[in-house]
């Protein structure tokens, strides 16, 4: 069977392969987190807040690599579900600090086990040496792409 135009254009393009791998990972995490009623961004926020004393929406957006607008929606939905609380910062009157509630901490503890199973299954496909090299290649890619003008 002949390759489609999309396959032909994408052939040999590293960015396309990386994006496909990312989408496969996010897709599997989405399935794993569904039983907890969480999206991947919601899980990421709760995971960060479970180990912090509170973070602003801007900090969370940067750490989760989403836009501020997306983070606002994620936080609104988590707040409606009573998984986070939003309080004025003690340090700056214009900043709102987000904290995981007891329920948020409990659900992310369970959800993290499911997410780690997905990552563990991926990691198990590589020998320890391959995994170290794979992570080194990805880190090098991040550095190279970050240095481009």
C-alpha positions, 0 to 999 in steps of 0.5 A: 500500500502506498504511503499517504501524503501525510506519511510522506511529508512526516517521514524522517521528521524528528519533531513529528515522531516526538509529537506522536510519542507525546500524544501516545503518552498523554493518551494513555495517561488520560485513560488511566486518570479517567477513573479519578475524574481528572484530566492530565493538566488537572492531575499535574496541578494537583501533583505540584500542589501536593508537594508545595505550600501553594502556588500562583496560577502563573507559576502553575501554568509555567510548571505545567507548560500550559497557557495562563488561560488554560490554567485558569480553566483548570483551576476553576474546575478543580475549585468547583470539585473542591480539590483546590482552594484559592486564597489571597497571598499573604505576601502580595495583595494581587496574587492568589495562591492555590492549595490542594484540599485534603480531598485533592491530596487524597485523589492525586495520591491514587491518581499518581499510582495510575500515572506511574504505571503508564510511565513504568510500562514505557520505561520497562521497554528499555534496558537501564542503559537505553533509558539513560541514553534516551533521557540524555538525548531528550535533555540534549534536545531540550537544550539545543532547542532552547538555544536556537534563535 
